[in-house]
Amino acid sequence: MMHNLFKIISHIEKRPSMYFSDEVSLSLLEAWINGYLLGAKKENLTTIQGLTFEDFNYWLTGSLPKTLPESHNWRRRIEHTCESKEESLKLFFVLLAKFNNGKVEKTEQVTEPQVLNWSRGNGNMKLEEFQEIEEVVVRFEIWVHEFSKTTFRFGYNKDNFIVYIEPSIENEISHCRRYTQVKENY
């Protein structure tokens, strides 16, 4: 039977000793999740509502009353809000359940075709080796999650493939993801 990341984490919460020989901590769980993310198929990382685990860190910005910026990972941001390691582990499970199970309202916006230019490469490549890509966005969807003030703007191409993701809070863009407009510094 196929399990996704969110179901497995739910099982870990109920029976941690089945998965870990040591006492579970948020840092140990983070290491396990990172390993799972490396080997998992993309469809195993999607919530019931269609968000991915990758979106969780941005979702936290609008869910936590006080938090570190998105440049910190989800573990550090949760630990920052808690007094103890035990409290941060409990809060993680609560937040992840809300993220996975919360209702998402989707609003579609058809737009005139918009050209997005972006570049693809990695940190080991020279600037001139980056591949220039052009995508045309024909519609946007705005996703609002019931447990977060973070909204997600997804841009779709003519083949109905997501080519642009823009999380924001109160119209302040957090970080454009996946395919971003080309800037001078790649």
N, C-alpha and C positions, 0 to 999 in steps of 0.2 A: 504494500500500500504506500502511495506517495504521500509524504508529509512535507509541509512547508516550514520555513524557519519559525513562524509565529506559533504554529502548533507544537513544535518541539520545545520552544522556550516555555510555553504553557505547561508542558510535561515536566520540564526541569524545575519549574517553580513548585510543583506538587511533590516531586520525588527527586530531589537533587542528588542523592547518593547513588541513583542509578546511572548518572552521567559523570559524576566527579568523585574521586576518592577523598579529596580534601574538602574542607568546608567551603561552600560556594561564596565567593565575593564578587563584586561587580567587575573588578579587574580580571579575575579568572573567567567570568562569563564573557567579558569583552573579547578576550583572547580566543575563546571557543567560537564566538559569533564571527570573528574575523576569519578564522579557519573555515567555517561553514560558508561564508560569503565567497571565499576564494574558489571553492569547489562546487558550489551550487549552480543549478540552472536558474536562469532569470525568473522563470515563472514560480519558482519556490521562494522568491523574495518579495512577493506581492501580497498586500493586505487584502482583506475581503472587499474593500472599497476600491482597490486599484492602485493605492500608493505603494511605494517600495520601501524597504528598510533604509535605503539611501535618503529617503525623504524625512525619516524620523528626526534627524538632527535639526532640520529646518523647522519641522513641526514643533519641536521643543521650545523654540523662540517664542511662539505665541501661546504656549501652554504653561510655562513656568513663570511665577511672579518675579523672581530674580534669577538671572542666569548670566553665564559668560557668553561672549560672542560665538557665532557659528564656527569660527576658526578653531575653536576647541571641539573635541569630539563629544558625543552624547554622554559617555561615562563621566568625563570631567565636569560637564555641565550639570549633570544630576548630582554628583558628589558635592558640587559647590553649594547646592541648595540645602544639603542635609548636615545634621550634626554628627552622624556616625555612619560607619560602613554598612551596618545592618539596616539602618533607615534608608540609605541610598539604594540598597538592593531591593527593599520592599517598594520604594517609590518607582524604581525602574519597571518592575512587573506591573504595577498599577498603570503607569504611563503607557507602556507598550500595549496593554490590553485596551486602553482607551483609543490609542492610535489605530490598532488593528480593527476594532469593532465599532468605532464611532461612525456615525452617518456622515456622508459627504454629499453636499449639494453641488451639482454641476450646472453651470450656465454656459451655453454655447454662444460664441460670437463669430459670425461669418465676417470675413474681412476681405478687402481687396488684396490680391496676392502681394505679399511682402517678401523681399529678398533678404535672407540672412547669410552673411559670409562668415565663415569660421575656419580655423586651421586645426589640423590634427597632427599630433606628434607626441614625443615624450621628452623627458628631461635630459636624455642622452643625445638628442639630435641637435644639429646646428640649425639656426633660424631658417636658412635657405632650403633645408630639407623638409620642412613642414609642408604637409599637403593642404592646399587651399580647397575648401569645399563651399559650394553655394547651395542653399536650400530655399525653396519658396513656401512660405506659410500661407495656407488658404483659410484656416479657421483657428480660433483659439477657444479653449475651454478654461473657465475659472472654477477651481475646486475650493470649496470652503468646508472645512472639517468642523464638526460640532464642538469639539473639545479644544480648539486652538484658534487663536487670532491670526495665525499664519494662513495666507491664501496662496494657492498655487495656480499659475497661469501656464497652461500647456499649449504649445503651438504645433499644429499638425500640417503635414504636407498633403499633396493631392492623393497620395497613396494611403492616407489615414495613419501615417506613422508619426509618432511624437519626435519632433526635431528640436524642440526648445522648451525649457522648463525654467520658470522664474518664480521662486518663492518670495513673498513680500509680507510685511506687516504694515497696515495703515498706509498703503501705497509706497512704502519705502522698500526698494528692492534689496533682498538679502544677498542673493548671489545667483547669477544666471548659470544654468547647468546644461550639460550635455553638448549643445552646440551654441556657441556664443559668437557675437559679432566680432570680427577681426579688429584687434586693436594694435597699436604699435608694438607693445610688449606682449608676446604670445604667452 
